[in-house]
Every structure is written in structure tokens, then in C-alpha cells.
Amino acid sequence: MIDTTKPVQILELFGGIGSPRCALRNLGIPTKAIDYVEIDEKAVRSYNSMFAEELLYQTQSVVGWNLKPDILIHGSPCQDFSIAGQQKGADEGSETRSSLMWETIHIIDQMGEWKPKYVIWENVKNVKSKHMIANFIRYQKEMERMGYTNSCEVLDAREFGLPQARERVFTISVLGGEKFCFDDLIRTPMRNIREFLEDNDTVPEVYDVTQPSVYNVIGHTGIKRATVIEDYAFTITTRQDRTPAQVIDCGDGRYRYLTELECWRLQGYTDEDFQRAKEVQERKGRYYMALYRQAGNSIAVPIFESIFRKIILGEVKEADIC
Ligand SMILES: C[S@@+](CC[C@H](N)C(=O)[O-])C[C@H]1O[C@@H](n2cnc3c(N)ncnc32)[C@H](O)[C@@H]1O
């Protein structure tokens, strides 16, 4: 558990649009983001707009300034791990995007004797595949060397209320011996997807599926497919308008893509988060491509809510206390 008599200090590496910070805000937990590191200027713009009030400089003294995060969260890039990517791997020094997780290890190593109590790493399920498992194990060994106990689990956004099939591996490393039990995380029933979708009649035509390369594969299986969304969406990726795609059947032969707003909602962001981000982005061609990319790269906010409820507020599912 974390001391809650003062703001929880977080360090977000590969911060994107700040899913962990949104989760803390939603739970009303006073938070101090001691650093946020992100290379994509458009993601930084969205993040700054979403947390504008909290970024304002406040009077403070260098005396007692505390740069030590309680929780370090890193969702290092996964393209080279991912099935959708080219599976180039993540060997240290390989210069693939997925090898950037070793930078996190270096950062923690350089912190010296003092280290964050929790390190949370999110990545695609493919990190456990036979091509990637060696690096996944090595990551855990490196964390152990630095004094952490690792626990990992595949969590699906659908178990946390979102109608999106999104399975991701969460590795939670706790400093000093204690295993993290995932079984007693508070799970919530999947909500109805209709709560997340805009009214078809108000969604502009630019979202209609018109390219034959997608329209002609609606209902097909295989890589070149466009699946019709029914009870839940499939994993929100960084683009909607190319195969494998997912589409909404609007009736009368009309199909459309998910809008940028729907993708943000399906990752657990509020409409206000989305509007804040949209204000500082530009439409490129038909869509706000950056907003799609930011949603696709992000982590389902309610999963972090559940993790923080446990490690900060001590709230767990009663029946299954580990
Ligand atoms: C899987 S996403 C993580 C998203 C984030 N956790 C969120 O909640 O939105 C990986 C992020 O790493 C960023 N990234 C890639 N290379 C980076 C680098 N060298 N330094 C910092 N950020 C980087 C990408 O721009 C992307 O936003």
C-alpha cells in the first residue's frame, strides 16, 4: 500500500495520453506527476490539454522537493512485439521500438538505492510468444535483480466494464518481496456497447466504409477482413480504415467506422478528455488521425482504476481476497 497522506507521486514513461493519470483523477486520488516522458508531440499536446489545470505552476520550494515516484508506469511501444507488427523482437541494442523497455530498466537502475514501490508495465499478449518470451523473462530477471517481485496476468478490458476485446499483459513489480495478486482486482460487468456509440444518423458520411478493399471483405475472415461489431468492439488499433477492420452495420447496406470519439470512449476516456484533446489537434484529410492513434496506443483506463483501487485505496473484491 502507498502512503495516501500526501499526493501519490507517479512517473509516466512512454506517457501517451496519460491513462494512469486519468484513472487516478477519476478516483479522486491527489496525484503529483513528477515526470511524463513522451516523444510524440501530438500526444504531448493532448496530454497537456487534458491536464491543463494541474500543469499550472504552483508556488513551491526547492527545499524538500521530492522527485521520487511511488509508482512508475511504462507502456513501452509494442509494435515489434505485436502480431500486427513485424515481430522484429526486442533485444537490447536491437534499436526496435519494443527494445525501449530496457531504457526503463536503466532509469530504475540509475535511481540508486531508493526505488519506486510499484512498477507497472503493460504490453501486448505477444510478449509471451516463443519469439519474445526470452526478453520477457529477462525483463523480469532484471526487475528481480533490482529487488522487485514480479507478477503478471493477461487482463481483458471487457472484464473492467468496457465493451472492447483488448487483452494485454500487465506486469506489476513490487519492491521488497510481496507478490501482486490479480484475482481480487475489482472487475465490473461489460457495459452495453450502445452506451459508447454515437447515433448513426448523426455520424457524418466521411466515416462510411466506401473503399472496395474494406467494403468487399465485410463478414470475411482472414487478414483482409472487416468484422461487424455486435456486443463489443475488437481491439482498438491506431487506424480504423484499413483491414483488418471493424465496422458498424447502420442498415440498408451502409457500414461505418468507429469515430475518434467512440475509440476514446471504448478505452475508458470521458467525453471531456476527448474534447480537450480534440481542441489541440487538426483534422488531416478525412479524420483526426492523431486522435485515433492516441486511443489505439493507450491503455484501458478502468484497468488502472482497478489496480489503483487495490494498491492505493486498499479496495479489492471481497470474496477473493488473496
Ligand atoms: C503503447 S504507447 C503508451 C501509451 C500510454 N501509456 C497511454 O496511456 O496513452 C507507447 C508510447 O511510447 C511513445 N514512444 C515511443 N518511443 C519513445 C521514446 N523513445 N521516448 C518516449 N516515448 C516514446 C509513443 O509515442 C507512444 O505514445
The ligand as an SDF file (V2000), in Angstrom:
LIG
                    3D

 27 29  0  0  0  0  0  0  0  0999 V2000
    1.9450    1.8910  -26.1400 C   0  0  0  0  0  0  0  0  0  0  0  0
    2.0360    3.6190  -26.1340 S   0  0  0  0  0  0  0  0  0  0  0  0
    1.7940    4.0310  -24.4360 C   0  0  0  0  0  0  0  0  0  0  0  0
    0.5880    4.8690  -24.2220 C   0  0  0  0  0  0  0  0  0  0  0  0
    0.3310    5.4290  -22.8560 C   0  0  0  0  0  0  0  0  0  0  0  0
    0.6460    4.5650  -21.7680 N   0  0  0  0  0  0  0  0  0  0  0  0
   -1.1050    5.9470  -22.7390 C   0  0  0  0  0  0  0  0  0  0  0  0
   -1.7180    5.8030  -21.7200 O   0  0  0  0  0  0  0  0  0  0  0  0
   -1.6010    6.5360  -23.6880 O   0  0  0  0  0  0  0  0  0  0  0  0
    3.7380    3.8910  -26.3560 C   0  0  0  0  0  0  0  0  0  0  0  0
    4.1180    5.3620  -26.4060 C   0  0  0  0  0  0  0  0  0  0  0  0
    5.5610    5.4640  -26.4090 O   0  0  0  0  0  0  0  0  0  0  0  0
    5.9180    6.6100  -27.1580 C   0  0  0  0  0  0  0  0  0  0  0  0
    7.3350    6.4950  -27.5020 N   0  0  0  0  0  0  0  0  0  0  0  0
    7.8940    5.7710  -28.4990 C   0  0  0  0  0  0  0  0  0  0  0  0
    9.2260    5.9270  -28.4810 N   0  0  0  0  0  0  0  0  0  0  0  0
    9.5210    6.7350  -27.4430 C   0  0  0  0  0  0  0  0  0  0  0  0
   10.7400    7.2560  -26.9230 C   0  0  0  0  0  0  0  0  0  0  0  0
   11.9120    6.9720  -27.4750 N   0  0  0  0  0  0  0  0  0  0  0  0
   10.6610    8.0550  -25.8470 N   0  0  0  0  0  0  0  0  0  0  0  0
    9.4580    8.3750  -25.2900 C   0  0  0  0  0  0  0  0  0  0  0  0
    8.2750    7.9310  -25.7510 N   0  0  0  0  0  0  0  0  0  0  0  0
    8.3040    7.1150  -26.8130 C   0  0  0  0  0  0  0  0  0  0  0  0
    4.9540    6.5550  -28.3370 C   0  0  0  0  0  0  0  0  0  0  0  0
    4.8430    7.8040  -28.9550 O   0  0  0  0  0  0  0  0  0  0  0  0
    3.6640    6.0950  -27.6670 C   0  0  0  0  0  0  0  0  0  0  0  0
    2.8580    7.1780  -27.2850 O   0  0  0  0  0  0  0  0  0  0  0  0
  1  2  1  0
  2  3  1  0
  2 10  1  0
  3  4  1  0
  4  5  1  0
  5  6  1  0
  5  7  1  0
  7  8  2  0
  7  9  1  0
 10 11  1  0
 11 12  1  0
 11 26  1  0
 12 13  1  0
 13 14  1  0
 13 24  1  0
 14 15  1  0
 14 23  1  0
 15 16  2  0
 16 17  1  0
 17 18  1  0
 17 23  2  0
 18 19  1  0
 18 20  2  0
 20 21  1  0
 21 22  2  0
 22 23  1  0
 24 25  1  0
 24 26  1  0
 26 27  1  0
M  CHG  2   2   1   9  -1
M  END
$$$$
